[in-house]
Amino acid sequence: MTENEISARIIGAAIKLHKTIGPGLLESAYEAALAHDLRESGLFVRQQVPMPFIYKDIKQEIGYRIDILVNDKVIIEIKSVENLAPVHFMQVLTYLKLSELKLALLINFNTKILKNGIHRIVNNL
């Protein structure tokens, strides 16, 4: 399954979830619910995946974590904020570069219409 095929399934599940429970919950609630729905759909899902920081060949475990990793190909960063800031986009792009993955979805569930809160971020895709 390609990154784009996985992404389409993630977006569909996220929209369905948002229509069911709406905005206003904590990020952890959306993360748990979305991970559950994606697993039910047959995708391989890992949550809170450690993201080591490697600098000059020194691997440092300093607390970076990917919210959700799907099929070891697509990163999902969950937010529940009034407005996304530029730093949120930079964070996700940095995760892509550090992991050498190609696609991430930054999803802000604190929106009236979820499609306005979904952002694709690519790294050499």
N, CA, C and O of each residue as an XYZ file, in Angstrom:
500
protein
N       0.848     -1.174      0.000
C       0.000      0.000      0.000
C       0.896      1.240      0.000
O       1.828      1.339      0.798
N       0.611      2.177     -0.892
C       1.428      3.382     -1.008
C       1.065      4.398      0.082
O       0.042      4.282      0.756
N       1.931      5.386      0.225
C       1.679      6.458      1.182
C       0.357      7.162      0.874
O      -0.400      7.488      1.789
N       0.079      7.397     -0.400
C      -1.153      8.095     -0.770
C      -2.396      7.257     -0.469
O      -3.420      7.801     -0.056
N      -2.319      5.956     -0.668
C      -3.448      5.077     -0.339
C      -3.692      5.051      1.174
O      -4.835      5.096      1.630
N      -2.609      4.979      1.934
C      -2.726      5.001      3.398
C      -3.320      6.331      3.846
O      -4.208      6.373      4.697
N      -2.820      7.410      3.263
C      -3.285      8.752      3.606
C      -4.786      8.901      3.369
O      -5.494      9.481      4.192
N      -5.267      8.379      2.250
C      -6.699      8.473      1.948
C      -7.526      7.751      3.008
O      -8.580      8.244      3.410
N      -7.063      6.598      3.460
C      -7.793      5.852      4.489
C      -7.746      6.577      5.830
O      -8.730      6.578      6.570
N      -6.601      7.198      6.148
C      -6.474      7.952      7.396
C      -7.440      9.140      7.386
O      -8.156      9.376      8.360
N      -7.452      9.879      6.286
C      -8.312     11.061      6.192
C      -9.780     10.667      6.316
O     -10.545     11.340      7.007
N     -10.172      9.603      5.664
C     -11.546      9.133      5.777
C     -11.919      8.778      7.202
O     -12.996      9.141      7.675
N     -11.027      8.066      7.893
C     -11.280      7.683      9.288
C     -11.324      8.906     10.194
O     -12.154      8.977     11.101
N     -10.433      9.873      9.953
C     -10.397     11.087     10.777
C     -11.677     11.901     10.614
O     -12.226     12.404     11.594
N     -12.147     12.028      9.388
C     -13.381     12.782      9.140
C     -14.567     12.098      9.802
O     -15.404     12.759     10.416
N     -14.644     10.785      9.682
C     -15.733     10.036     10.320
C     -15.685     10.207     11.841
O     -16.719     10.401     12.481
N     -14.492     10.136     12.410
C     -14.319     10.330     13.852
C     -14.773     11.722     14.272
O     -15.495     11.874     15.258
N     -14.352     12.732     13.528
C     -14.695     14.117     13.857
C     -16.203     14.347     13.763
O     -16.771     15.065     14.586
N     -16.852     13.746     12.770
C     -18.308     13.876     12.649
C     -19.013     13.215     13.825
O     -20.094     13.647     14.227
N     -18.406     12.169     14.377
C     -19.011     11.448     15.490
C     -18.858     12.183     16.816
O     -19.820     12.292     17.575
N     -17.641     12.697     17.109
C     -17.419     13.282     18.440
C     -17.182     14.786     18.438
O     -17.267     15.425     19.487
N     -16.884     15.362     17.270
C     -16.726     16.812     17.181
C     -15.451     17.347     17.787
O     -14.605     16.577     18.243
N     -15.302     18.678     17.797
C     -14.111     19.325     18.334
C     -14.196     19.485     19.856
O     -15.240     19.260     20.467
N     -13.063     19.882     20.444
C     -13.063     20.276     21.851
C     -12.458     19.302     22.834
O     -12.366     19.613     24.022
N     -12.039     18.120     22.376
C     -11.437     17.151     23.291
C      -9.912     17.312     23.308
O      -9.344     18.066     22.518
N      -9.273     16.595     24.218
C      -7.812     16.603     24.289
C      -7.225     15.826     23.115
O      -7.865     14.933     22.560
N      -6.000     16.182     22.749
C      -5.304     15.476     21.669
C      -5.231     13.983     21.938
O      -5.379     13.177     21.020
N      -5.004     13.610     23.188
C      -4.869     12.188     23.537
C      -6.148     11.406     23.243
O      -6.077     10.231     22.880
N      -7.300     12.025     23.390
C      -8.572     11.354     23.089
C      -8.685     11.087     21.590
O      -9.055      9.989     21.175
N      -8.368     12.088     20.787
C      -8.422     11.906     19.340
C      -7.395     10.871     18.884
O      -7.680     10.053     18.010
N      -6.216     10.907     19.469
C      -5.173      9.945     19.113
C      -5.639      8.517     19.382
O      -5.526      7.648     18.518
N      -6.160      8.280     20.576
C      -6.610      6.934     20.942
C      -7.746      6.463     20.035
O      -7.738      5.324     19.568
N      -8.713      7.329     19.788
C      -9.860      6.954     18.966
C      -9.450      6.699     17.516
O      -9.886      5.721     16.909
N      -8.611      7.579     16.960
C      -8.185      7.411     15.574
C      -7.338      6.149     15.417
O      -7.507      5.401     14.454
N      -6.433      5.915     16.356
C      -5.614      4.702     16.299
C      -6.498      3.458     16.327
O      -6.268      2.512     15.574
N      -7.498      3.461     17.188
C      -8.437      2.334     17.271
C      -9.142      2.108     15.936
O      -9.201      0.982     15.441
N      -9.674      3.183     15.358
C     -10.401      3.066     14.090
C      -9.494      2.582     12.961
O      -9.911      1.778     12.128
N      -8.267      3.065     12.935
C      -7.334      2.644     11.882
C      -6.961      1.173     12.030
O      -6.842      0.454     11.038
N      -6.776      0.729     13.272
C      -6.497     -0.697     13.505
C      -7.681     -1.554     13.057
O      -7.507     -2.590     12.416
N      -8.883     -1.105     13.403
C     -10.081     -1.840     12.991
C     -10.190     -1.956     11.473
O     -10.760     -2.921     10.964
N      -9.650     -0.987     10.756
C      -9.710     -1.019      9.295
C      -8.610     -1.890      8.692
O      -8.537     -2.037      7.472
N      -7.757     -2.468      9.535
C      -6.732     -3.388      9.055
C      -5.357     -2.789      8.869
O      -4.459     -3.465      8.366
N      -5.164     -1.536      9.259
C      -3.849     -0.917      9.140
C      -2.993     -1.243     10.365
O      -3.511     -1.467     11.458
N      -1.675     -1.264     10.161
C      -0.730     -1.477     11.253
C      -0.432     -0.118     11.878
O       0.094      0.775     11.215
N      -0.769      0.032     13.150
C      -0.697      1.335     13.819
C       0.144      1.236     15.082
O      -0.035      0.339     15.906
N       1.068      2.186     15.210
C       1.831      2.315     16.458
C       1.634      3.737     16.987
O       1.595      4.701     16.221
N       1.512      3.845     18.305
C       1.315      5.146     18.941
C       2.526      5.529     19.771
O       3.233      4.672     20.301
N       2.754      6.835     19.876
C       3.833      7.395     20.687
C       5.165      6.705     20.390
O       5.850      6.221     21.291
N       5.506      6.676     19.109
C       6.723      6.020     18.645
C       7.927      6.909     18.947
O       7.968      8.057     18.503
N       8.911      6.397     19.699
C      10.093      7.211     20.000
C      10.820      7.644     18.730
O      10.999      6.860     17.798
N      11.226      8.888     18.715
C      11.947      9.454     17.575
C      13.323      9.895     18.080
O      13.459     10.974     18.656
N      14.336      9.062     17.863
C      15.655      9.461     18.348
C      16.195     10.651     17.550
O      15.881     10.830     16.373
N      16.987     11.430     18.204
C      17.665     12.555     17.572
C      19.120     12.142     17.401
O      19.812     11.849     18.376
N      19.578     12.121     16.145
C      20.956     11.716     15.870
C      21.715     12.925     15.369
O      21.346     13.551     14.375
N      22.776     13.235     16.074
C      23.603     14.378     15.717
C      25.062     13.957     15.774
O      25.550     13.500     16.808
N      25.755     14.116     14.649
C      27.158     13.715     14.548
C      27.365     12.285     15.026
O      28.258     12.000     15.825
N      26.527     11.400     14.524
C      26.587      9.960     14.817
C      26.327      9.611     16.276
O      26.624      8.496     16.706
N      25.781     10.543     17.037
C      25.433     10.259     18.428
C      23.914     10.197     18.516
O      23.225     11.183     18.254
N      23.402      9.030     18.887
C      21.967      8.830     19.006
C      21.524      9.259     20.403
O      22.036      8.775     21.413
N      20.562     10.176     20.433
C      20.094     10.695     21.707
C      18.601     10.441     21.844
O      17.813     10.840     20.986
N      18.222      9.783     22.912
C      16.807      9.559     23.214
C      16.365     10.708     24.120
O      16.528     10.647     25.338
N      15.806     11.751     23.516
C      15.504     12.945     24.311
C      14.028     13.305     24.312
O      13.672     14.461     24.544
N      13.179     12.341     24.058
C      11.764     12.564     24.285
C      10.889     12.915     23.107
O       9.699     13.172     23.290
N      11.434     12.936     21.897
C      10.573     13.190     20.745
C       9.758     11.936     20.455
O      10.273     10.820     20.522
N       8.479     12.130     20.131
C       7.601     10.993     19.852
C       6.649     11.333     18.713
O       6.096     12.431     18.639
N       6.479     10.361     17.833
C       5.485     10.468     16.765
C       4.155     10.051     17.371
O       4.074      8.993     17.995
N       3.111     10.855     17.204
C       1.806     10.510     17.776
C       1.325      9.162     17.251
O       1.050      8.250     18.031
N       1.226      9.036     15.929
C       0.768      7.791     15.308
C       1.615      7.537     14.066
O       1.862      8.443     13.270
N       2.052      6.295     13.914
C       2.766      5.870     12.713
C       1.964      4.732     12.092
O       1.691      3.728     12.749
N       1.586      4.891     10.824
C       0.726      3.930     10.144
C       1.519      3.177      9.078
O       2.142      3.771      8.198
N       1.473      1.841      9.189
C       2.160      0.949      8.249
C       3.640      1.302      8.084
O       4.232      1.031      7.039
N       4.226      1.896      9.099
C       5.634      2.327      9.081
C       5.942      3.241      7.889
O       7.080      3.302      7.423
N       4.914      3.951      7.401
C       5.093      4.821      6.234
C       4.562      6.234      6.418
O       5.126      7.176      5.862
N       3.496      6.403      7.180
C       2.839      7.714      7.278
C       2.757      8.145      8.736
O       2.255      7.415      9.591
N       3.255      9.336      8.997
C       3.202      9.942     10.327
C       1.903     10.729     10.453
O       1.491     11.427      9.527
N       1.263     10.604     11.618
C       0.116     11.457     11.928
C       0.469     12.244     13.181
O       0.779     11.663     14.221
N       0.421     13.554     13.079
C       0.603     14.433     14.229
C      -0.755     15.023     14.560
O      -1.352     15.722     13.742
N      -1.245     14.740     15.763
C      -2.564     15.168     16.205
C      -2.449     16.472     16.999
O      -1.599     16.605     17.880
N      -3.306     17.412     16.674
C      -3.418     18.656     17.438
C      -4.890     18.909     17.749
O      -5.785     18.454     17.036
N      -5.113     19.643     18.829
C      -6.449     20.119     19.165
C      -6.283     21.531     19.712
O      -6.404     21.780     20.912
N      -6.000     22.447     18.788
C      -5.674     23.830     19.155
C      -6.560     24.785     18.360
O      -7.142     24.417     17.339
N      -6.648     26.013     18.849
C      -7.477     27.003     18.165
C      -6.955     27.275     16.758
O      -7.726     27.312     15.798
N      -5.644     27.463     16.642
C      -5.005     27.709     15.347
C      -3.663     27.007     15.300
O      -2.918     27.013     16.280
N      -3.354     26.405     14.169
C      -2.030     25.832     13.983
C      -1.039     26.967     13.776
O      -1.334     27.959     13.108
N       0.132     26.803     14.357
C       1.198     27.792     14.217
C       2.260     27.248     13.254
O       2.336     26.039     13.038
N       3.070     28.125     12.682
C       4.136     27.650     11.793
C       5.031     26.580     12.436
O       5.531     25.692     11.745
N       5.230     26.665     13.740
C       6.084     25.685     14.410
C       5.499     24.276     14.327
O       6.257     23.306     14.315
N       4.187     24.138     14.270
C       3.571     22.813     14.137
C       3.952     22.167     12.806
O       4.244     20.973     12.751
N       3.947     22.956     11.746
C       4.324     22.454     10.425
C       5.810     22.099     10.389
O       6.200     21.080      9.820
N       6.634     22.951     11.002
C       8.082     22.692     11.038
C       8.394     21.439     11.847
O       9.278     20.666     11.477
N       7.675     21.231     12.946
C       7.858     20.038     13.775
C       7.622     18.780     12.947
O       8.422     17.846     12.990
N       6.536     18.755     12.200
C       6.192     17.577     11.410
C       7.214     17.360     10.290
O       7.611     16.224     10.034
N       7.637     18.418      9.630
C       8.644     18.284      8.591
C       9.957     17.752      9.171
O      10.635     16.942      8.537
N      10.310     18.200     10.357
C      11.521     17.696     11.014
C      11.371     16.216     11.335
O      12.321     15.454     11.154
N      10.203     15.790     11.807
C       9.967     14.365     12.052
C      10.143     13.558     10.772
O      10.724     12.473     10.799
N       9.650     14.073      9.658
C       9.824     13.376      8.384
C      11.299     13.244      8.028
O      11.753     12.178      7.615
N      12.035     14.323      8.190
C      13.463     14.292      7.852
C      14.223     13.338      8.768
O      15.047     12.557      8.294
N      13.958     13.390     10.072
C      14.670     12.523     11.014
C      14.342     11.047     10.791
O      15.204     10.183     10.951
N      13.100     10.766     10.422
C      12.671      9.377     10.223
C      12.940      8.881      8.802
O      12.854      7.684      8.529
N      13.269      9.815      7.898
C      13.473      9.517      6.483
C      12.204      8.962      5.827
O      12.273      8.194      4.867
N      11.052      9.361      6.358
C       9.775      9.002      5.753
C       9.364     10.105      4.790
O       9.959     11.183      4.772
N       8.331      9.822      3.981
C       7.964     10.747      2.915
C       6.688     11.541      3.145
O       6.515     12.607      2.555
N       5.780     11.037      4.002
C       4.478     11.697      4.124
C       4.018     11.750      5.570
O       4.158     10.789      6.327
N       3.465     12.897      5.931
C       2.849     13.067      7.248
C       1.549     13.834      7.081
O       1.374     14.611      6.143
N       0.657     13.597      8.006
C      -0.585     14.353      8.093
C      -0.605     15.078      9.424
O      -0.482     14.458     10.480
N      -0.760     16.377      9.374
C      -0.951     17.197     10.558
C      -2.445     17.449     10.644
O      -3.021     18.114      9.782
N      -3.078     16.910     11.696
C      -4.535     16.995     11.806
C      -4.907     17.759     13.070
O      -4.587     17.339     14.183
N      -5.586     18.885     12.883
C      -6.093     19.673     13.995
C      -7.589     19.383     14.138
O      -8.399     19.818     13.319
N      -7.940     18.643     15.189
C      -9.335     18.255     15.395
C     -10.194     19.385     15.972
O     -11.413     19.243     16.056
N      -9.590     20.480     16.364
C     -10.357     21.575     16.964
C     -10.829     22.554     15.877
O     -10.557     23.753     15.938
N     -11.538     22.011     14.891
C     -12.100     22.815     13.816
C     -13.556     22.423     13.621
O     -13.965     21.309     13.951
N     -14.329     23.354     13.081
C     -15.740     23.058     12.832
C     -15.890     22.012     11.729
O     -16.690     21.083     11.839
N     -15.103     22.182     10.662
C     -15.098     21.236      9.543
C     -13.686     20.664      9.444
O     -12.735     21.404      9.190
N     -13.542     19.363      9.639
C     -12.209     18.775      9.765
C     -11.358     18.941      8.516
O     -10.140     19.078      8.629
N     -11.951     18.935      7.340
C     -11.113     19.054      6.135
C     -10.262     20.333      6.170
O      -9.204     20.391      5.543
N     -10.720     21.348      6.899
C      -9.929     22.577      7.054
C      -8.769     22.400      8.032
O      -7.874     23.243      8.092
N      -8.781     21.314      8.793
C      -7.731     21.069      9.777
C      -6.747     19.983      9.376
O      -5.886     19.606     10.171
N      -6.862     19.470      8.141
C      -5.973     18.402      7.685
C      -4.942     18.982      6.712
O      -5.290     19.654      5.741
N      -3.659     18.705      6.999
C      -2.568     19.228      6.175
C      -1.612     18.092      5.845
O      -1.134     17.384      6.732
N      -1.339     17.929      4.540
C      -0.336     16.965      4.077
C       1.021     17.650      4.064
O       1.161     18.765      3.561
N       2.001     16.987      4.610
C       3.360     17.508      4.609
C       4.238     16.410      4.009
O       4.198     15.258      4.442
N       5.029     16.786      3.007
C       5.824     15.786      2.290
C       7.315     16.062      2.401
O       7.766     17.189      2.604
N       8.056     14.966      2.255
C       9.509     15.004      2.274
C       9.989     14.117      1.122
O      10.099     12.901      1.275
N      10.268     14.720     -0.011
C      10.750     13.979     -1.193
C       9.769     12.920     -1.662
O      10.186     11.831     -2.060
N       8.490     13.210     -1.626
C       7.470     12.250     -2.093
C       7.270     12.430     -3.595
O       6.459     11.727     -4.198
